[in-house]
Amino acid sequence: MVIKEHLPASETLRTLFEQSPLAFQVISPEGNSLLVNQAWEQLWGVSHEAMANYNLLKDQQLIDKGIMPYIEKGFAGQTILTPEIEYDKSTATGTSGLVGKLWVRTFIYPLKNAEGKLSEVVLIHEDVSKIKQAGESMQLAAAVYQASAEGIMVTDENNRIVDVNPAFTRITGYALDDVIGKGPEIMQSGKHDQTLDQQMQKAILNENYWQGETWGRRKNGELYARWITISAIRHADGSVHRHVWQFSDITEKKRKDELIWTQANFDQLTNLPNRRLLADRLQQAMSASTRSGEHCALMLLDLDQFKRLNDTMGHGVGDAMLVEVARRLQGCVREDDSIARLGGDEFVVVLHELSTNEDMAAVQAEVVAEKIRTELSHPYQLDGVEYHTTPSIGIVTFRGHRDSKENLLTHADTAMYQAKTNGRNAICFFDPSMQAALEKRNQIETALRKALAYQELVLHYQLQVNNTGQPLGVEALLRWNKPNFGIVSPAHFISVAEETGLILPIGQWVIKTACAQLARWQSDPNLENLSIAVNVSARQFREKTFVAQITEVLEESGINPERLKLELTESMVLDNVEDSIVKMGLLKKLGVKFSMDDFGTGYSSLTYLKRLPFDQIKIDRFFVRDITTDQNDAAIVQAIIAMANSLRLDVIAEGVENEEQRGFLQLHGCLAYQGHLYGKPLPIDELERKVSG
């Protein structure tokens, strides 16, 4: 690149022009580029030859960006500095090979000849892109600082506040004038110990950074949770220049998180830990027991007859009782022990730190269980009405991790089931024999389900006769004809059927089968006058559709309804007297007969008995067995017969085994009998042969 002759200069000036870091460009009065230096070519990224067709006065970008008036002043002889503009080199008029953009400002210096006329104009270009970007960054940072949703506080090297942003004021209530020159301790909550402060200072010293959750105090004294980040800004020599504190108010988020955690881990009704949190508490107890060698105990309890309360008095009363049970349980155990509600009326108590001796630990657990049993048995005053319930409690002791949490709960459940079997309102410890019994019960349940599907259930029939021995009817008795085993008595499977709900389809099958048998007998002169008595389970009778089910079977079979007798126990009908009266009344209108089974074994009320539409009372075999040898049984049987006669009810005695018993019953006015004296329960074909023969 050579300085042309019309630019008089010494060799020194030529060198300065060529090597100057400033980008020089010489323009003719017509606007053409005459000369550039190396710095110019580096700035624009092309050689001067690429500018051969460029004319400054025709540059459309300069015209559009309002720079042309400045250029005109330069050509008019003024020395002038243009404003900063962003120049797109790729769209420069009359050039090729230019790429990219830059921010540039230009110093225009006119050159005049000896006569004072304009000879050339020198443009000195300055790239201000970095300065511009830095300015924009600073503006952006300032805008972010002002608009940030996070509170920002800046402290100096002595940790005194020098600035805060608007979000700081919004969150804390403090304006800059309130805090400038003061330390951050003005907002301390008082909830943290020195350990946290020491951890913060150590992290900032070593890593220039600390982040965590703390509590702060607003100007009005209110506490709030905050997530805070503290960063140190240092000088080149490592000394602290500023601390920047950024924080957000997480009080609401923390509240919601705690609510979610509480809902996931606590029972909403009683506020006790639920099954999920119980597993964690139980795991902690097992681990602590491993370290200490001390035993623990797990109790599983539920409330006896709670479903009846819920069904009869409503869930509101039931819920109120559960809340009160939870309160009483908390008063029965130590603060370190755990109580949980599994659901429904089932509660779990975990006792910690019992004796290292297993027997002594069992004694300690039993003492607490007895305290619980006594406390929960006291009357409950709910909505001004007194209610009663009792608990059945199963207990298993444990130490360490010898058993899994699941097994411990299963064992406690097995023990509780045994407590109920023992008559409820009882305490029972788990032992392996209970587990064996439970497994046997489960096997019976599985097989019983198959028995329904495979038609293994059958009915046997036992005769009921009058005082002359003439058949009056039969009682249908359920039997299970189990393959490879033989006939199974209902005593071995009815309780399982009741507990599992299988009694409902089984009971329906029994009634359908009995009615089908009555339908067949209607065409046989020897059998057409016989009735069939069918035992109805409590669960079956409580079904809302019970009346509809019986009605449907009667219509399908086409029998005379008077030949069907339903046997109900006194405890069953007294469970909900009003409902029993309605159901029995509807079926009585159809002609169905009713017999009160096992009379005298419960707590009969003559008031209710007068209202219940029974046709017959059945004296339980328990009283019949010893009427000829036990004066008390004899007196009870005489009273039952007299009461039935006064209520104009028929009486039948079951379990009549000999003539002495029959004679006593006949003497005192009982004229219908059932028992081995007249025949054992028989399959249908044997019974029919016996009656017809």
GUPASE-243496 format. One line per 3 residues: number of its first residue (from 1); for each residue x, y, z of C-alpha. Coordinates in Angstrom, 2 decimals. Layout:
NUM> X:Y:Z; ...
//
This chain:
1> 0.00:0.00:0.00; 1.62:3.27:-1.15; 0.84:6.81:-0.09
4> 0.05:8.70:-3.22; 1.97:11.76:-4.33; -0.87:14.18:-3.53
7> -0.47:13.31:0.16; 2.76:15.08:0.99; 4.39:13.47:3.97
10> 7.75:12.59:5.33; 8.91:9.02:5.60; 8.06:9.17:9.27
13> 4.51:10.19:8.54; 4.17:7.40:5.99; 5.31:4.87:8.56
16> 2.94:6.30:11.15; 0.04:6.10:8.67; 0.82:2.52:7.76
19> 1.41:1.20:11.28; -1.21:3.20:13.16; -3.73:1.07:15.11
22> -6.39:3.53:13.99; -8.26:2.67:10.80; -7.52:5.51:8.32
25> -9.38:5.98:5.06; -8.86:8.87:2.64; -11.93:9.92:0.61
28> -11.99:12.18:-2.46; -14.38:15.15:-2.64; -16.48:12.96:-4.96
31> -16.84:10.29:-2.22; -14.44:7.66:-3.64; -12.01:5.75:-1.42
34> -8.45:6.81:-2.29; -6.29:5.26:0.39; -6.52:3.00:3.47
37> -4.00:1.66:5.94; -3.48:-1.85:7.34; -5.65:-1.21:10.40
40> -8.54:-0.29:8.11; -8.19:-3.53:6.10; -8.09:-5.53:9.34
43> -11.17:-3.74:10.69; -13.27:-4.24:7.58; -11.79:-7.60:6.61
46> -11.08:-6.82:2.92; -8.36:-5.26:0.82; -8.67:-1.72:-0.51
49> -9.09:-3.09:-4.01; -12.47:-4.54:-2.99; -13.64:-0.97:-2.43
52> -13.04:0.10:-6.01; -16.74:0.73:-6.67; -17.55:2.10:-3.22
55> -18.76:5.69:-2.91; -19.23:7.14:0.55; -21.85:9.63:-0.54
58> -24.03:6.87:-2.00; -23.85:4.45:0.97; -27.52:3.60:1.56
61> -26.89:2.38:5.15; -25.37:5.72:6.11; -28.30:7.51:4.50
64> -30.84:5.29:6.34; -29.09:5.62:9.70; -28.96:9.44:9.47
67> -25.16:9.73:9.15; -25.14:11.59:5.83; -25.61:15.11:7.36
70> -22.42:14.57:9.38; -20.52:13.51:6.25; -21.79:16.55:4.40
73> -20.48:18.82:7.18; -17.11:17.09:6.87; -17.04:17.72:3.16
76> -18.00:21.31:3.92; -14.78:21.66:5.87; -15.89:20.87:9.45
79> -14.11:18.46:11.70; -16.85:16.24:13.18; -17.48:12.98:15.05
82> -20.38:10.81:13.92; -22.70:8.96:16.31; -22.17:5.23:16.96
85> -24.02:3.02:14.49; -24.28:-0.71:13.86; -22.98:-1.28:10.36
88> -23.81:-4.42:8.35; -20.75:-4.88:6.17; -22.41:-7.49:3.97
91> -24.93:-4.96:2.62; -22.50:-2.09:2.01; -23.30:-0.32:-1.29
94> -20.87:-0.97:-4.16; -18.64:-3.50:-2.36; -18.09:-7.24:-2.30
97> -16.55:-9.70:0.10; -17.53:-7.86:3.29; -19.13:-9.98:6.05
100> -20.38:-9.44:9.58; -21.54:-6.48:11.62; -19.79:-4.00:13.89
103> -20.51:-0.95:15.92; -18.45:1.96:14.61; -18.06:5.71:15.02
106> -16.00:7.89:12.69; -13.93:11.05:13.12; -14.15:13.11:9.90
109> -11.20:15.42:9.24; -11.12:17.53:6.05; -7.75:18.11:4.32
112> -7.22:21.42:2.41; -4.58:22.40:-0.16; -2.38:25.49:-0.14
115> -5.19:27.59:-1.59; -7.48:26.53:1.27; -9.69:24.36:-0.87
118> -10.85:20.86:0.16; -8.57:18.26:-1.32; -9.51:15.06:0.58
121> -11.38:13.96:3.65; -9.76:11.62:6.16; -12.06:9.16:7.97
124> -10.70:7.69:11.16; -12.91:4.68:12.09; -13.14:3.37:15.65
127> -14.59:-0.09:16.41; -16.78:0.43:19.50; -18.45:-3.02:19.40
130> -16.91:-4.18:22.66; -17.69:-0.92:24.37; -21.24:-1.09:23.05
133> -21.64:-4.70:24.14; -20.25:-3.88:27.56; -22.69:-1.01:27.86
136> -25.58:-3.20:26.80; -24.47:-5.86:29.26; -24.37:-3.29:32.00
139> -27.81:-2.04:31.03; -29.11:-5.58:30.92; -27.55:-6.37:34.28
142> -29.09:-3.23:35.74; -32.49:-4.14:34.28; -32.24:-7.69:35.61
145> -31.17:-6.35:38.99; -34.18:-4.06:39.11; -36.73:-6.51:37.65
148> -35.53:-9.70:39.38; -38.17:-11.57:41.38; -35.39:-12.54:43.78
151> -34.32:-10.17:46.49; -30.76:-8.92:45.97; -28.63:-7.28:48.62
154> -25.05:-6.06:48.10; -22.67:-5.65:51.03; -19.17:-4.18:51.10
157> -15.92:-5.69:52.33; -17.05:-5.07:55.91; -20.39:-6.76:55.22
160> -22.32:-3.51:55.40; -25.28:-3.07:53.07; -24.64:-0.74:50.14
163> -27.56:-1.51:47.83; -30.77:-3.53:47.51; -33.20:-4.10:44.63
166> -37.00:-3.61:44.58; -37.67:-7.33:45.20; -35.65:-7.09:48.42
169> -38.01:-4.37:49.63; -41.09:-6.32:48.51; -39.99:-9.48:50.33
172> -38.55:-7.99:53.53; -40.44:-4.72:53.84; -37.15:-2.85:54.24
175> -36.30:0.05:51.87; -32.70:0.93:51.04; -32.77:3.86:53.48
178> -33.77:1.43:56.27; -30.77:-0.85:55.83; -27.93:1.04:54.10
181> -24.78:0.91:56.17; -26.19:-1.82:58.42; -25.33:-5.49:58.57
184> -27.50:-8.41:57.36; -28.15:-9.34:60.99; -30.95:-6.76:60.97
187> -33.07:-9.45:59.28; -31.97:-12.44:61.37; -34.77:-14.71:62.57
190> -33.13:-15.99:65.72; -33.98:-19.57:64.67; -30.42:-20.57:63.70
193> -27.49:-21.42:65.90; -23.87:-20.36:65.43; -23.07:-23.58:63.61
196> -24.92:-22.45:60.49; -23.18:-19.05:60.52; -19.82:-20.75:60.81
199> -20.63:-23.07:57.89; -21.65:-20.09:55.74; -18.50:-18.10:56.55
202> -16.24:-21.08:55.91; -17.87:-21.84:52.52; -17.61:-18.20:51.39
205> -14.00:-17.96:52.51; -12.93:-21.15:50.75; -15.27:-21.31:47.78
208> -16.60:-17.74:47.42; -20.09:-19.24:47.55; -22.74:-20.60:49.92
211> -26.30:-21.71:49.24; -29.01:-23.04:51.52; -32.32:-22.60:53.29
214> -32.60:-20.17:56.20; -35.24:-18.20:58.05; -35.47:-14.43:57.87
217> -37.53:-11.81:59.65; -39.47:-9.11:57.80; -39.63:-5.50:58.94
220> -43.04:-6.21:60.54; -41.50:-9.01:62.61; -42.98:-11.86:60.57
223> -40.78:-14.90:59.96; -40.36:-16.25:56.46; -38.43:-19.09:54.85
226> -35.91:-18.17:52.17; -33.59:-19.93:49.78; -30.44:-17.85:49.74
229> -27.22:-17.70:47.72; -24.24:-15.64:48.91; -21.37:-14.94:46.49
232> -18.11:-13.13:47.18; -16.62:-10.73:44.56; -12.90:-10.20:45.08
235> -10.23:-7.80:43.90; -7.29:-9.03:41.86; -5.25:-9.38:45.06
238> -7.94:-11.71:46.54; -9.38:-9.23:49.01; -13.16:-8.98:49.24
241> -14.78:-6.21:47.24; -18.48:-7.10:47.60; -20.85:-9.80:48.82
244> -23.97:-10.39:46.73; -26.95:-11.95:48.55; -29.71:-13.37:46.37
247> -32.77:-14.91:48.00; -36.36:-15.95:47.28; -39.29:-16.26:49.64
250> -40.12:-19.99:49.84; -42.54:-19.76:52.75; -45.58:-20.73:50.67
253> -43.70:-23.46:48.82; -42.43:-24.81:52.13; -45.98:-24.76:53.51
256> -47.28:-26.64:50.49; -44.41:-29.14:50.62; -45.09:-29.74:54.30
259> -48.81:-30.13:53.57; -48.08:-32.66:50.82; -45.71:-34.54:53.14
262> -48.27:-34.48:55.94; -51.04:-35.72:53.66; -48.77:-38.51:52.40
265> -47.66:-39.61:55.88; -50.48:-38.80:58.30; -54.07:-39.91:58.60
268> -56.25:-36.88:57.87; -58.99:-37.85:60.33; -56.95:-38.63:63.48
271> -53.67:-36.88:62.56; -51.83:-40.07:63.48; -49.08:-41.50:61.25
274> -50.49:-43.66:58.45; -49.26:-46.97:57.06; -46.48:-45.28:55.06
277> -44.96:-43.42:58.01; -45.52:-46.44:60.26; -43.15:-48.45:58.05
280> -40.46:-45.83:58.63; -41.09:-45.71:62.40; -41.04:-49.49:62.59
283> -37.76:-49.60:60.68; -36.26:-47.11:63.13; -37.45:-49.21:66.07
286> -35.89:-52.34:64.59; -32.57:-50.57:63.99; -32.52:-49.07:67.51
289> -33.33:-52.49:68.95; -30.41:-54.02:67.07; -28.03:-51.49:68.64
292> -29.42:-51.66:72.19; -30.41:-55.32:72.42; -33.77:-54.25:73.87
295> -37.03:-55.77:72.70; -39.90:-53.86:71.13; -43.55:-54.78:70.73
298> -46.03:-54.23:67.94; -49.73:-54.15:68.74; -52.49:-54.29:66.17
301> -55.98:-53.49:67.43; -59.40:-52.78:66.05; -62.74:-51.90:67.57
304> -65.25:-54.65:68.15; -68.54:-54.24:66.25; -67.40:-50.88:64.83
307> -69.05:-51.61:61.48; -72.39:-51.94:63.22; -71.94:-48.48:64.75
310> -71.01:-47.01:61.38; -73.92:-48.67:59.61; -76.56:-47.78:62.21
313> -75.43:-44.38:63.48; -73.66:-43.02:60.41; -70.05:-42.31:59.48
316> -70.05:-38.99:61.32; -70.45:-40.73:64.68; -67.95:-43.40:63.63
319> -65.38:-40.77:62.70; -65.89:-38.96:66.00; -65.26:-42.21:67.85
322> -62.05:-42.86:65.86; -60.75:-39.39:66.76; -61.47:-40.06:70.42
325> -59.81:-43.48:70.22; -56.68:-41.84:68.77; -56.66:-39.33:71.63
328> -57.00:-42.05:74.26; -54.27:-44.15:72.68; -51.84:-41.24:72.84
331> -52.53:-40.99:76.56; -51.69:-44.68:77.08; -48.13:-44.74:75.71
334> -44.85:-42.88:76.18; -43.81:-39.97:73.99; -41.17:-42.08:72.21
337> -43.62:-44.85:71.33; -45.44:-44.76:68.00; -49.14:-44.90:67.16
340> -50.54:-45.18:63.65; -53.89:-45.67:61.99; -53.85:-48.24:59.20
343> -57.35:-47.40:58.00; -60.91:-48.07:59.09; -60.87:-48.90:62.79
346> -57.41:-50.52:62.76; -54.64:-48.95:64.84; -51.02:-49.93:65.44
349> -48.92:-49.21:68.53; -45.13:-49.72:68.52; -43.54:-49.87:71.98
352> -39.83:-49.05:72.13; -37.10:-49.82:74.66; -38.63:-52.77:76.49
355> -36.59:-55.29:78.44; -33.68:-57.23:76.94; -35.40:-60.30:78.40
358> -38.13:-61.52:76.04; -40.49:-62.72:78.78; -40.18:-59.48:80.71
361> -40.72:-57.51:77.50; -43.94:-59.46:76.93; -45.12:-58.61:80.45
364> -44.38:-54.91:79.85; -46.27:-55.00:76.56; -49.24:-56.73:78.19
367> -49.42:-54.06:80.89; -49.67:-51.35:78.22; -52.17:-53.40:76.20
370> -54.36:-53.86:79.28; -54.21:-50.13:79.91; -55.31:-49.54:76.31
373> -58.08:-52.13:76.54; -59.43:-50.54:79.72; -59.20:-47.00:78.38
376> -60.90:-47.78:75.07; -63.69:-49.68:76.83; -64.89:-46.60:78.73
379> -68.10:-45.03:77.36; -67.87:-42.48:74.52; -69.92:-39.30:74.66
382> -70.52:-38.38:71.02; -72.97:-35.62:70.13; -74.54:-35.95:73.57
385> -75.16:-39.68:73.18; -73.29:-42.46:75.00; -71.72:-45.24:72.95
388> -69.69:-48.31:73.88; -67.01:-50.32:72.16; -64.13:-52.58:73.09
391> -60.83:-53.40:71.39; -59.36:-56.70:70.28; -55.56:-56.51:70.52
394> -52.92:-58.70:68.90; -49.31:-58.39:70.08; -45.97:-59.58:68.74
397> -42.62:-58.84:70.41; -39.45:-58.44:68.36; -35.79:-57.54:68.56
400> -33.70:-56.25:65.69; -34.32:-57.39:62.14; -34.98:-61.08:62.74
403> -38.43:-60.60:61.19; -39.43:-58.28:58.36; -41.87:-55.41:58.92
406> -44.43:-57.25:56.79; -44.13:-60.41:58.89; -44.49:-58.49:62.14
409> -47.72:-56.90:60.94; -48.98:-60.26:59.70; -48.19:-61.91:63.05
412> -49.91:-59.12:65.00; -52.93:-59.42:62.70; -53.04:-63.17:63.30
415> -52.96:-62.60:67.05; -55.72:-59.98:66.81; -57.84:-62.40:64.81
418> -57.35:-64.94:67.60; -58.38:-62.33:70.18; -61.65:-61.88:68.29
421> -62.10:-65.65:68.09; -61.63:-65.76:71.86; -64.69:-63.55:72.30
424> -63.47:-60.02:71.52; -62.43:-57.40:74.08; -59.32:-59.52:74.53
427> -55.53:-59.42:74.30; -53.63:-62.16:72.52; -49.92:-62.70:71.81
430> -48.75:-64.27:68.59; -47.26:-67.74:68.57; -46.44:-70.07:65.64
433> -49.51:-72.25:66.24; -51.69:-69.27:65.37; -49.89:-68.94:62.07
436> -50.49:-72.59:61.33; -54.20:-72.13:62.09; -54.30:-69.09:59.84
439> -52.65:-70.97:57.00; -55.19:-73.77:57.44; -57.99:-71.21:57.34
442> -56.56:-69.76:54.11; -56.45:-73.25:52.61; -60.11:-73.76:53.54
445> -61.03:-70.43:51.93; -59.25:-71.34:48.69; -60.87:-74.77:48.57
448> -64.29:-73.34:49.48; -64.18:-70.95:46.55; -63.59:-73.92:44.28
451> -66.39:-75.83:46.00; -68.89:-73.26:44.76; -67.61:-73.47:41.22
454> -67.31:-77.27:41.17; -70.74:-77.91:42.81; -69.25:-79.73:45.79
457> -71.83:-78.33:48.25; -74.83:-80.50:49.12; -77.83:-80.35:51.44
460> -78.69:-83.00:53.99; -82.09:-82.97:55.65; -83.10:-83.79:59.25
463> -86.70:-84.68:60.08; -88.92:-82.55:62.27; -91.87:-84.49:63.73
466> -94.91:-83.95:65.95; -95.69:-85.71:69.23; -97.07:-88.74:67.38
469> -93.91:-89.10:65.27; -95.52:-87.85:62.06; -93.19:-85.77:59.80
472> -93.89:-82.03:59.79; -90.93:-81.01:57.72; -87.16:-81.01:57.60
475> -84.26:-78.69:58.33; -81.85:-78.21:55.41; -78.27:-78.59:56.67
478> -75.31:-77.61:54.53; -72.55:-80.13:53.88; -69.38:-80.01:51.81
481> -68.65:-83.15:49.81; -64.91:-82.56:49.42; -63.17:-84.77:46.83
484> -60.72:-87.30:48.30; -61.91:-86.36:51.78; -65.62:-86.93:52.11
487> -68.37:-85.02:53.87; -67.17:-81.91:55.78; -69.27:-80.53:58.63
490> -70.22:-76.83:58.41; -68.50:-76.32:61.77; -65.20:-76.46:59.83
493> -66.00:-73.92:57.14; -69.02:-71.71:57.95; -66.95:-69.23:60.00
496> -64.54:-68.85:57.07; -67.46:-68.33:54.70; -68.88:-65.65:57.00
499> -65.58:-63.75:57.28; -64.77:-63.85:53.57; -68.25:-63.02:52.32
502> -68.59:-66.40:50.62; -71.60:-66.99:52.84; -73.64:-64.72:50.52
505> -73.42:-66.86:47.35; -73.52:-70.02:49.50; -76.63:-68.83:51.32
508> -78.30:-67.96:48.04; -77.47:-71.42:46.70; -78.96:-73.07:49.81
511> -82.27:-71.22:49.47; -82.51:-71.94:45.74; -81.74:-75.62:46.29
514> -84.28:-75.94:49.14; -87.00:-74.22:47.09; -86.24:-76.44:44.09
517> -86.69:-79.44:46.39; -90.03:-78.11:47.65; -91.13:-77.65:44.04
520> -90.40:-81.33:43.32; -92.25:-82.45:46.46; -95.41:-80.58:45.45
523> -96.18:-83.34:42.98; -95.56:-86.18:45.50; -98.55:-86.99:47.81
526> -96.22:-88.42:50.47; -94.07:-85.29:50.63; -96.22:-82.35:49.48
529> -97.10:-81.24:53.01; -93.52:-81.12:54.27; -91.84:-77.77:54.95
532> -88.14:-77.02:54.72; -86.43:-74.86:57.34; -83.34:-72.96:56.07
535> -80.77:-71.27:58.30; -80.04:-67.67:57.27; -76.68:-66.11:58.15
538> -76.45:-62.71:59.80; -74.49:-61.31:56.88; -77.05:-62.63:54.42
541> -79.97:-61.19:56.39; -78.30:-57.74:56.62; -78.10:-57.46:52.82
544> -80.39:-54.73:51.49; -81.48:-57.04:48.69; -82.38:-59.96:50.99
547> -86.15:-59.61:50.56; -85.80:-59.20:46.80; -83.61:-62.30:46.56
550> -86.11:-64.48:48.47; -89.00:-63.08:46.43; -87.21:-63.88:43.18
553> -86.47:-67.48:44.26; -90.10:-68.01:45.28; -91.33:-66.77:41.91
556> -88.82:-68.87:39.95; -89.57:-72.10:41.88; -93.36:-71.63:41.97
559> -93.66:-73.18:45.43; -96.19:-72.51:48.16; -94.29:-69.90:50.28
562> -95.79:-71.35:53.46; -93.62:-74.45:52.97; -90.44:-72.33:53.33
565> -89.35:-71.56:56.88; -86.42:-69.20:57.49; -84.51:-69.75:60.74
568> -83.05:-66.55:62.25; -81.05:-66.29:65.47; -82.20:-63.84:68.12
571> -78.88:-61.92:68.05; -79.28:-61.47:64.30; -82.71:-59.87:64.41
574> -81.96:-57.80:67.52; -78.89:-56.33:65.81; -81.21:-53.92:63.97
577> -84.72:-54.53:65.21; -86.53:-52.02:63.02; -84.88:-53.29:59.86
580> -85.65:-56.90:60.89; -89.33:-56.09:61.44; -89.60:-54.53:57.99
583> -87.88:-57.40:56.17; -89.76:-60.11:58.02; -93.05:-58.30:57.54
586> -92.59:-58.09:53.77; -91.83:-61.81:53.49; -94.66:-62.74:55.88
589> -97.07:-61.08:53.47; -95.88:-63.55:50.84; -96.55:-66.48:53.23
592> -92.97:-67.27:54.35; -92.67:-68.67:57.89; -90.05:-67.65:60.46
595> -88.48:-69.62:63.29; -86.25:-68.12:66.00; -83.25:-70.44:66.18
598> -81.17:-71.15:69.32; -83.67:-69.36:71.53; -82.38:-68.70:75.05
601> -78.68:-68.55:74.21; -78.65:-64.78:73.70; -80.22:-61.81:75.41
604> -83.81:-61.95:74.27; -86.11:-59.06:74.99; -89.79:-59.89:75.31
607> -90.61:-56.36:74.19; -88.90:-56.93:70.86; -90.09:-60.52:70.59
610> -93.70:-59.35:70.69; -93.03:-57.05:67.71; -91.13:-59.56:65.59
613> -93.41:-61.70:63.40; -92.06:-65.13:64.31; -94.17:-68.27:63.86
616> -92.04:-70.59:65.93; -89.43:-70.69:68.68; -86.74:-73.35:68.55
619> -85.35:-74.52:71.90; -81.58:-74.87:71.65; -80.06:-78.35:72.06
622> -77.86:-76.96:74.85; -80.92:-76.81:77.15; -82.56:-80.01:75.87
625> -79.47:-82.15:76.52; -79.76:-82.12:80.33; -83.45:-81.36:80.97
628> -83.95:-84.69:82.72; -80.92:-84.27:85.03; -80.37:-80.52:85.48
631> -83.09:-78.59:87.29; -81.88:-75.26:85.87; -82.15:-76.48:82.26
634> -85.53:-78.00:83.02; -86.78:-74.72:84.47; -85.49:-72.73:81.48
637> -87.15:-75.06:78.99; -90.46:-74.91:80.87; -90.25:-71.08:80.88
640> -89.55:-70.97:77.14; -92.50:-73.23:76.38; -94.82:-71.21:78.64
643> -93.69:-67.92:77.09; -94.15:-69.25:73.55; -97.62:-70.50:74.38
646> -98.55:-67.12:75.87; -97.35:-65.44:72.64; -99.20:-68.06:70.59
649> -96.00:-69.26:68.97; -95.25:-72.84:68.00; -92.36:-74.50:69.83
652> -89.91:-77.08:68.50; -87.02:-78.61:70.43; -83.80:-79.63:68.69
655> -81.28:-82.18:69.91; -83.89:-84.67:71.15; -81.87:-87.86:71.61
658> -84.05:-90.12:73.78; -87.58:-90.86:74.94; -87.00:-89.31:78.39
661> -86.27:-85.94:76.79; -89.23:-86.24:74.42; -91.52:-87.22:77.30
664> -90.48:-84.21:79.39; -91.02:-81.86:76.47; -94.42:-83.32:75.63
667> -95.48:-83.17:79.28; -94.78:-79.45:79.42; -96.42:-78.56:76.09
670> -93.69:-78.84:73.44; -95.21:-80.97:70.69; -92.59:-80.80:67.89
673> -89.13:-82.37:67.91; -85.93:-82.66:65.95; -82.99:-84.88:66.83
676> -81.29:-88.21:66.47; -84.21:-89.95:68.16; -86.03:-89.44:64.84
679> -83.11:-89.58:62.52; -79.76:-88.02:61.67; -79.38:-85.57:58.79
682> -79.65:-87.59:55.58; -79.00:-87.07:51.86; -82.19:-86.29:49.96
685> -82.69:-89.75:48.46; -82.36:-91.51:51.85; -84.69:-89.02:53.49
688> -87.35:-89.47:50.82; -87.18:-93.27:51.17; -87.52:-92.98:54.94
691> -90.56:-90.69:54.76; -92.27:-92.54:51.89; -91.57:-95.97:53.37
//
